[in-house]
């Protein structure tokens, strides 16, 4: 505080000429540093009027120190790496699938070099970017053709707009799903210009319902995989192999929105079986849409595979250009698809599958190692135990099925005087240099270790000391 002595602020020129400030200029550029200096000086002038600035706080050294801190904060990206200890492997809010090393290296190369995105190296003429992965997708799915867009919602939208604009699409009421972000099949149909024809009831739909729903304005019979919920009890649904003959009889295509879209039978890895894209094609589907960043384990994208004539129509739709993917997505997708050519090595090389099949014993050993370190950092206000828990495969990707897991359970110590102790701790974990994201339930903060691989454990341990600061 001032004590009758006038505090004088240094000029902008004097600040910019300071040796420490010259280092800031060299790092952040003159324009940004100048703007920061002016902002700090303006705040100090306001504080001076309130008598809240001492001579030391108005020194060049103090001002430059403030500028350094502020410029560092401004330079930090909002998209940050986090530790996903939620227990959900394919977490939508945390970016879903992690890419394997081969895909990461391919993206780095694509960032640094021009690529033959739409250039045919054999003919020297313009090419089609879908050609970069279409052969792989045909091989892995058994489909005649394929095209790629920016996500599965876009794939459904583009398919419907191309084949069913101003026409009816027959869908069971039990399959009119809503997924995260209020994405609803009826709303997407409306935006695509298609007319929804609901058949059956919420819990029971018969083949006769589909047959009664077909008329001269029918464009598609569509099935939607209910990957984010399950109806149990008195239920009935029509399988694809039953529906296809009806579609053939009336001369309309059958489309299936698989949502997650796995390319291998997960049961061989001890996971719940999920209908594969190949099984869907072999059952007679004319078109199948699915995501690239869920069970497939690749980058965010939407894939449409199926009959060559229908894919050709979809690719001619002007919306395709608005929904197409760029070189980074294709650079990441191709190496991921290549991994599926060696299914015996897939569980080791595909990050998503490696996390889903991680042995509970390995997570238990990890929990026992981390327990005393975390307990020491938290002190007497909390009690940390190593416990069995359940992991979730992912939102929109077998969310009902759970996997046996292991991790750390944190509870408030008896007699603790902290108000909302778990909420406070959760916030402290999120404030770490690499935020730790867990989940609170049953008066416990759960840190599921399924997604904390050995390569990242050292970094996790290194920042635990900041919890006790």
N, C-alpha and C positions, 0 to 999 in steps of 0.2 A: 504494500500500500504506500501511497505518497505521504510524506510528512512535511508538507509545505514547500517541498523542493519541486521545481518544474522538471518533468520528464520530457526529454526531447527524443523524438523518433529519428532514426537515420534516414537519409534519402534513399530512393530506389537505386540510384547509381552507386552509392556506397555499398549497398547490400550486394548488388550484382558484381561489384569489383572485388568482393571478398574472396580469398583463396578457396574457402570451403564451398562458397556459392558457385564459383567457376567449375568446380567438380560436378555440381548439380546441373549446370548448363551443358556440360560435356555429355552427361548421361541422359537428361530429359529434353534438351533443346532449349534455346533462348526464350521462345514464345511462351512455352508452358511454365518455365521458371519465373519469367517476368510476371505472368498472370498470378502465380502463386504468391510472389512477393507482395504485389499490390493487395491481394486478398488478406494476407496476414497483417499488413500495415493498417488496412481499413478496420479490421477487428480490434487491433490494438488502440486505434484512435477512439473507437466507441468505448472501449474499456477505460481509457484515460478519463473520459468525461465522467465516468462513475467512480473515479479515483481508485481503480482496481489494478493499476499497472505500476510496478516498481522500476527503478532504473535498471536493475539487472535484467528484468524481463523484457526491456526494450533495447537491450544490447544487440549488436549485429550477430554475435554468436548465438544468442537465444532465438533470434528471428530465423536465422538460417537453419537452426536445429528444428524449429517448427515446420519450416518449409520442407526439409528433408523427410520428416515424418509424414507430412501431408502428400508429398509427391509419391512416396512409396505406396501409400494407401490408394492413391488414384491409379497407380500403375498395375495394381493387382486385378486380375481378371475375376469376374463374378462366377465363372464356371471353374469349380475347384474339385480336386481329388478328395474323396472321403473314404473312410473305412466303413464298409457295409456290414454291420453286425446285427442287422434286423432279423436275419433268418430267412429272408426272401431273396433267393438267388437272382431271379429275373425281375428286379424291382423297377417298375415303370418310372418312378420319381427319381431313381438313381441311375437311369440310363440303360436299364436292361442288360443285354449280353455284353460281356467283356470280350474283346477280340483276341484271338491267339497271336503269337509272335509273328507268324508268317504274314498275317493281315496287317499288323502294325507296321512292319517293314515296308510292305507294299504301299501303304498310305504315305509314309515318309518319302518314298521315292516319287510318288505322284505329286506330292507337294512341291518338290524341288525341280521337277523336270516337265517339259511338255510331253504329252502322251498321245498315243494314237486313238483318241476317244472316238472320233468319227472319221477316221482316215484308214482306208484299206491299204495296208502296206504292200500287198501283192499287185493290185491294179493301179495304185497311185490315185485312186478316186475317193470321193466321199463314201464313208461307210455308215453302218448303223451301230450305235453304241450297245444295243442289246446283243449284238453278235459276240461281244466279249465274254458273255457268260451263258448264252443260249445253249450251246452244245453241251456244256456241263449240266445244265438244268434238264435238258432232254434225257441225258444219260442217267441221271439220278432219280428222275421222276417217271420216266416212261412216256412223257407227253410228246406231242408232235412239235410244239413250239412254245416259246416263252417270251414275256416282256417284263420290264422292271419299272416300278414307279416309287415314289418317295415313302410310302407306308401302306399297310394293308387297307386302311380306310380309303386311301386313294385308289387302290386296286379295285375295291368293290364299287366305288363311285364311277370309275372309268368303265368298268365292265357293264354296269347297269345303264349308263348314259349311252353307250355304244349300241347295245343290243335291245334295250327295252324302253327307249324314250317314247313317251305317249302310249306305251303298251303296258300290259299287266304282268306282274311277276308273282307267281303262286308260292307262298311261304306258310309253313305251319305257325299257328299262334304261339306254340311253345318254343319257337326259335326266334322270336322278335326281341333279340337281346339288346341290352344297353351295356356298354363297356365304359371304362374310365373316360372322364372328360365329357360325359353326356353324349357319347357317340351312340346313336340309336339307329338300328336298321331301318325303321319306318322313315326317320328323318333323312337318312342318306338317300333312300329311294325317292323321296320327294325332291331333294336337291338334284338328283340325277335325271329327273323328269319321268321316272317310272311310276306306275300305279300299283300300289300294294294290294294283293288279293289274299287276305287271310283265310286260312282253312283250318278245320279242326278246332280243338279247344286248348286251353293252356296246358293241360296234363295228358291229353290223349288226342292223337291224330291218326287217322286210318288212311289207307291207300284210296279208298272211295272218296275221302274228303278232297284229296288232290284231283281225282278224276272229275268230281263235280265242280271243281274250281276252274277247270280248263275251258276256254271258249275261243272264239275266232280272234280275240285280241290278246291272247296269251303269248308272251315273248320268251319267258323262261320259267322252268321249275327250279326253285332254289332251296338248298338246305344250308343252314347256318349252324356251325359247330358251337354248342353251348359250353365254351371253355371256361367261363367265369361263374357258373352256377350249376346246380343240379336239382332236378325235381325227382323226388322219390315217392314210392307208394303206388297208388293206382295210376299207372302211366302206360302210355303206348306211343311209339314213334315209328315212322316208316323208314326202313333202312334204304340206303342208296341203291342197292342192287334190286330192290322192289320198285323203286321210283323210276329207274332208267327205262324199263320197257314201256311204261306209260308215256314218258316223254317221247320216245321213239315212235310210238303209235300215233301221237298227235303232231309229230314233226317239229318239236321244239327242243332246244338244248337244255341240259341239266347243269346247273352251276352250283358249286359248293364253296362256301366261305369257311375254310378250315381255321382261320384265325392264327393260331400259333404255328402250325405247319412243320412237323418234324419229318426228316428225310430217312430216319432209321427207326427200327422197332426198339423202343427204349427198354422193353422188357428184358432184352438180352444183357442189359447192364444193371438189372435188379431194380429198375424204376417202373412205375405204372405204365401200362401200354397206352399209347396215344395213336390214333389212326394216322398212318403216314400219307404223304402226298401220293406216292406210288400206289398204295392200296386204293386210294380214292379214284385215281385215274383208271386202274384196272377194274374197278367196280362199275365203270361206265360214265363217269363224270366228263362232260364236254369241256368244262372250265373249272379250275381250282385257284382260289386266291389264298395267300398266306403271308405271314410276316417273316422278315429276314433276321430280326433281332430278338426273337424269343428262343424257342427250343432249337432252331437252326443254329444259333450261336454266332450270327454275323452282325453286320451293321444295320441300322434302321433302313428298311426299304419294304416295299410290297411286291410280291411276285404273282404273276398270272401265268399259269401254264394250261395247256389243253390243245384243242383242235387247231390246226394250222390256219384254216380259213377264218375261224373266229378271232384268233390272235391277230391276224392280218387286218381285220376290220377295226379291232381295238387300237392298233398302232396307227391307223389312218385318222383316228379321232383327233381334232385339234386340241382337245384337252390333254392328250398324251404329252405334248410339249410342255404344258404348264405343270405337269405332275412328274416329269422325268427326273432321273437322278443324275448327279454329276460324277466327275472322274474319281473323287475320293470314295464314294460309295461303291462304285464298281471295282476300284482297286482293292477295297477291303473284302468285297463279296467273293471275288474269284478265288483267292487263296483258301477261304473258308470252305467253299464248295469242293476244292481240290482235296481237302482233308477227308471228305467222305468217300473218296476212292480207296482209302485204306481203312476200312471199318475196324480192323483189329488194333489199330493205333489211335483210333478216334478218342477214346476215353482219356488218353494221355495228352493228346495235342490240342483238342478243342476245349477251350477254357470252361465254357458253360458245362459241358459234360463232365469235365474233371471235378468241378465244384459239386455237381449233383451227385457224383459217385464217391465223394471223399469219405473214407472210412471213419466211423464214429470213434474208433480207438485212437486215431491220429488227433482228432479234435479234443479228446479227453486228455491225452498227454500234453497237448498245447495248453489246455485250461489249467492243468496242475502247475505248469511252468509259470503261467502269467498270474495266477491267483495271489501269491505272496507279494509280487511286485505291485499289483493294483491295490491290494489291501494296504500296503505300506504308503502308497501315494494318497489314499483316501483318508487314512487315519481312523480314529475311534468313532466317528459319526456314522460309519457304514459297516456292514458285515458282508463280505464277499465269499461266495461258495461256488464250487465247481459242480455243475448239475447237468443231467440229461435234459434235453428240450426237443422241440420239433421245428424243423425247417420247412419252409414253403417253397415249392418250385418257382412259382411266379404268378403275379396277377395277370389273368388272361392266358396263362399257360399252366394247366393242371393246378389251379389254385386250391382245390379241395384236398388234393393229395398231399400228405406230409411225409417228411423223411426223418428218421431218428438222427438226432444231432447232439452236440455237447457244447457247453459254453460256460459263461460266468453269470451268476445271479447276484445282484446287488440289492440289499435291503437296508432300510434305516435301522441303526443300532437301537436297542431298547434304551429308553430314557433320553434319546436325542432331542435337543431343544430346537433343532432346525425347523423352520416352517416350510412345508412342501419339499422335503429333502430330496426325493427322487426327481422332481421337476427341476430343482436347482442343479442337481448333478447332471441331468440330461443336457441342460443348457451349457454347463461347463465343458462337457464332452464335445458339444457342437462348436464351442469356441476355441478348441485346440487348433494348432497350425494345420494339421490334417484332421478335420472334424471326424468324430466317431459317432455313428448313427446306430442307436440301439432301439429298443421298444419297451414301453412300460405296460405292465398288465399284472393283475393279482398282487398289487402292492410291491412289485419287484421291477427293477430295471434289468432287462435281459440283454446280454451281449452274446449272440450266437456266433461261434467261431468258424462256421462252415466256409465263409468267404474270406477268412484271414489266412492266406497261404503263407508258407514258410518264408518266401521271398520278401514279404512285407512285415514280418513279425518284428524285426529289429527296429524299423521305423516306428511301429506302434509302441514298442517299449520305450524308445528314446524320448517320447513326449509325455510319458506318464508323470514325470517329475513336475510338470507344469500344473498338475491338478492339486498339488500340495502347496503351490506358491500362494 
